[in-house]
Amino acid sequence: MKAEKPIDFVIIWVDGSDKKWRAEKAKYDGSAEGASDSEVRYRDWDNLRYWFRGVEEFAPWVNKIHFVTWGHLPPWLNTENPKLHIVNHRDYIPEKYLPTFSSHTIELNLHRIEGLAEQFVYFNDDMFITAPCLPEDFFKNGKPRDTAALDCICFQTDSAGFFNGADITVINDHFSKGESIKRDLGKWFDPRNNLKNILRTVLLLPWHWFPGFYYQHTPNSFLKATFEEIWEKEPEKLDRTCCDKFRREGNVNQWLMKYWQLASGNFEVRRDSFAFCYHVKEYNYGALLEDIPSRRHNLICINDTADTLDFETKKEGVKEAFEKLLPEKSSFEI
């Protein structure tokens, strides 16, 4: 199986236990009001090797994997693998933004990675492939695959609502909601979007502006051209975000690129159930452990939260579930 055009994967990773990284981070104040620097974002589930195993088992057609890191590497990683490209922040992020401890800066500059294919899929390190995937699951007719639905933004303490709101501000400055949906009516009301999502869209149609987009918190398919276009049209907003060392209210993030593709119609519909996010809590932990070995979804996100209690026990449970699905080493492991 080979993609018609190369498709790369990009994954960003931080080793929150790295003493040198922690010392560098400590030089900067991340506790100022409005800054986001939660330890939950850095604690290690010790399951990264299963990301590589999933890619090799279920998406062997991938062209290149760009592994983005501050400089640290897992001790088990086979850096000689021909498909692996190790990318340091300083290799692609403009010097004026370094050092950075903001995922927004790391993400908004991904298009600058040397050798990155025009079509790429972006993963956080908590997002995994758990069932066979085809190239056309991510790109079709040269367009990213996605689920199209409107939604309201949730503004809540420790939520991403403020970033989401900043993204939507940009979208409404550049696109007419009515024109976008009318132009791509068949996409917005495609049954693959899921009936619940279609109902959300219908209920939000009376508003003349985009109130928000449905967001799954799962891997995103992107075109480099989307990043380049937004940097050309909104350089000040992106520059202002990237100048912050830590995530801060008012920042935009990579969801802006996702929303831009939806608003411009530069996407093809993919079934909503292809990907699923578990914000790990007591009530859904058992379902997560069943989901991994059952291949219920092709992509899953295991999102750590402040409500993820008894962390060490849950971490071991997740690793055991992955061992059932992917027990064999990949060529990305020593």
N, C-alpha and C positions, 0 to 999 in steps of 0.2 A: 504494500500500500504506500503510495507516494502522493503528496499534495501537488496540485497543478502548479501552484506557486509556493515558494518556501514559506513555512510558518515556523517562527521561533517562539520559544517560551522564555519568559523573564520571571525570575523569582528573587525577591529581596530577603535578606536574612541578617539578623542581629544576634550575636552571642552576648546576652545580657550579663553573663558571669565573667566575661573577659575583663581582667583587672586593668589593663591598659585602656580599654574602651571606657570603663567606668571612671578612671582617673581623668581622662579627657573630657568626659561628660560633666564631671564635677567642677570643671573650670568655669562652667557657664551656669547661670541661674535659671533653672527650669521651674521654680516654684512661684514665680511672680504671678499675680492675679491675671487670669485669662489664659495662662499657659497650661498645656496638657502634657504630663510627663509621668503617667501612672506606671508603677512597677508591674502591674498586670500585663502591660504591653511588652515586657521584656522577659518574663519568666519562661523557662524552657520546658516544653512538653517532651523533648527528646524523641521526636518522631520524624525528623527531617529525612532520614534514610528511606522512609516509606514513600516520601514524595518522589524520590528518584526511582524507586522500584515501581511505583505506579506509572510513571512516565514510560519506562522501558517496557513494562508489561502491556499497557493499554494504549499507548500512543507512540509506538516505535518509529513512526513516520516523521517525528519532529525533526526539523532541520538543525537547530542549534539551541542550546540552553545557556542563557546568560545569567550567571549566578552573581548577584550584586551584594557586596559586603563592604563593611567599613575597613576590612583588612584581615579579619580573623577568618579561619576556615575550620570546618569540622575535621578532627584528626583522622576520620575514616574515609574522607572524600578522595577519590581517585582523580587527581587534577590532570592526569595524562589522557583522560577519556577524550577522544577527538571531537565529540559533540559538545564538550563543556568549555565555556568561555568565562573565566573568572574576571569579574569587573569590580574594581575598587571605586569608591565614590569619586576620588580625584581623577579617575580616568574619563569621566563624562560630565560631572557636575561642574559648572563654572566656578572658578576659584573664589569669586566674591561671596559665594554661598557656603563655603566650607570653613570649619567643620560643621556638619549639620546633624541634628538628632531628631529631625522632623521627617516623618514618612512622606509628607507632602512634597518637600523639596526633592527627595529621592525619586518620587514617582513622576513629578511634573517634568523632569528632565530625561526620562527614559529614552526618548527619541534620539538623544545625542549619543547613545551607546554605539561605539564603532562596530560596523558590520551587522547591525541589527536589521533583520528583514522588514520589508514594508508591512507585512502582516505579522502581528505577534499577539500572544496571549499573556496577560499579566497575572501572576499569582502572588499573593502573600504567602508567608511560610506556614500558614495554618490552613491552606487550601490544597486538596488532594484529588488525584484522579483515581477512582475506585471501580471503574468498569470500562470496557472497551470504547474507545472514541475514534471517530473518523475525522479527517481534515475538514470535511464539509460540515461537521458539527460546530466548527469555530468560524469558518468563513465560507460563504457561498456567493458565486458570481462576483468575487472580488470584494465582497462586503462583509463586515462583522456580523455574526449571528447574535441575537439578543431577544429578550422578552420586552414587549412594549406595553406599558401601562402607566397611567397617571396615579399619583398618590399624594397624600398630605405629608408635610414635614413634621416630624416629632422633635420639638424643642424641649430637652430635658437635661438635667445635670449629668455630665459624663456621656452624653449622647453625641452623635455626629451631626445633630441638627443645625448647628451654626455653620459648619462647613457646607452642608447640603444647601442651606439658605443662600450662602455666598455664591455657590455654583448656579443656583436657579436665577439669581439676580443677573448673572451674565447671560444666561440662556434667554431670559425675557428681554434683554437689551438687543438681542440679535435675531430673535425668531418670533413669529406670530403663531400662537397656539392653534388658532382656528385654521390658518393656512396649512400648517404642518400636518394636522390630523386629516383635513379634507384631502390633501394631496396623497396621503398614504393610508386612506381609510381601511383598505383591505388588510394592511399590516396591523393596525391598532386593534382591529376587531377579528383577527385571526383566532380560531378556537385554541390554537397551541399556546396562546398567552395565558390560558386558564380562565374559566368562567368567573371566578372571584375577582381576578384582575380586570377583566372586561367590565364587570359591574362597577368597580372603582372608577374606571375611566368614564363610564356613562354618567355616574353621579357627579363627576367633576367637570363635565363638559360645559355647564353654564358659565363657568368662570372664563373670562376673556384672556387670562394669562396662564402660564404653566404654574400650578400650585406645588408641583413636585413630581418626581418620577418614582415608580416602583423600583426598589433596589434590593438585590438578593444577597449582597456581600459574598459573592463567589467570583471565580476568575473572569476577567473581562477580555474580550477580543478587541484589539485596537489596530488602527492604521497609523503609521508614523505621520502621514499627511494631516491627520486630525490634530495632533500635537503641534505641528508646524503652523497650521492655520490659526490655531488659538493663540499661540505665542506671537504671531504676526498681528493679530487683531486686538489682543488684550495684554500687551507686554507689561504694563504698569501693575495690573492686578497680580499677574503671575510672579513678577519680580518682587513685589511687596510680600507675598507669601513665602517665597524662597529665601528672603532675607531674615526670616525668623528662625532662630536656632531650634526652637521647639514648636510643636503645633499650638496654634493660638486662634481664639475666636476671630472670625473675619477672614480666615484663610480660605482659599479655594483648594480643591484636591483633584485627584484623577477621575473622580466621578464626573467632573465637568466635561471630560473628553467623552465619556459614555453618553451623557445627556446630549452633548452636541451631535453625536452620531444619530441619536434617536430623533432629535428635533429637526435635523437636516434631511432625514429619511435615508441616510447612508447606512442601512442595516438590512438584514434579512431575519425573519422571525424564527426563533428556536423554541421548542417546547419548554414550558416553565419547569417541568419536573426533571429536566436534564441535570440541574444543579440545585443544591439545597444547603442552607447554612444552619448549623446548630450553635446557638448562643448557649454554651454549656451551663445548665442549671440542674437542680435535683430532678425536676419533673421530666426532662428529656434525655437524661444521661443514658438510661437503659435503651431508649430507641436508637441513640447514637451507636452504642455497642453492637446492636443488631444490624444497623444499616451498613457498617463497614464491610463485614464479610459477606453480606447478602447481595452486594452490588445493586442495591435498590436505586441509587442515583449514580450518574457517571462522574459527577463532581460533588465534593462536599467541602464545607468549611467547618473547622472546629474552633470556634471563636471563644477565647478566654474572656471572662468577665469578672467583675468584682463579686458577682453572685456565684462564681464557680467555687464551691466549698470543698474542703478535704482534697486539696489539689493533688497531692502526691498519690493518693489512692486512685483518683480519676485518671491521672497520667498513666499509671501502670495498667489500668483497665483498657485504655485506648491502645496502648502498645500491644497488649495481648490480642485485641481485636484485629489490629493490622497484621500481626503474625499469622493469624488464620487466613487472611486474604493474600498476603505477600511474604511468604516465609523465606524465599530464596534471595540471596544477595543480587544486586544489580551490578552492571559493569562500571557503575559510578562509585562503587565501594572497593576499598583496598582488600 
